[in-house]
Amino acid sequence: MNTRALMQRKIVSLSIFIFWLIFTAGAQPTALNKNWWVQSADSIKATGKTISTEAYQPTGWLNARIPRTVMAVLMDNGIVQRVFQNNNLASVNDKIFKRAWWYRTTVFVSPADSAKQKFLKLNGINYSANVWVNGKLAS
């Protein structure tokens, strides 16, 4: 496996279930479960540094509601047939799940809150994830 493929595999979670952005103490958490975009890392040449910026446009990405696994996103977008019907699961090519996948969203912070410390709480990452925020690797 080449270095770039290995790096991409480490960058992305296989599935992300719930994301929360938690502001300073006393503030209500903001659920980040809408307006997500998902794409296979094999289909993207850009790096996390670029993908995680506001300027990046996820053209050709799959729309997703979170929480969703890659399988659920593919079913929601009609790429994979409903796996719990008939014998559809047998027709799914499992190679698509042996690669890394990007999950992307944009969060807008009000000017009044922009100087305040924020916490990003990730619940239910299925395997592993590298988290990018504003072009920087956060974890």
Buried (B, 14 or more C-beta within 10 A) or exposed (E): EEEEEEBBBEBBBBBBBBBBBEBEEEEEEBEBBEEBBBBBBEEBEEBBEEBBBEEBEBEEBBEBEBBBBBBBBBBBEEEBBEBEEEEEBEEBEEEBBEBBBBBBBEBEEEEEEEEEEBEBEBEEBEEEBBBBBEBEEEE
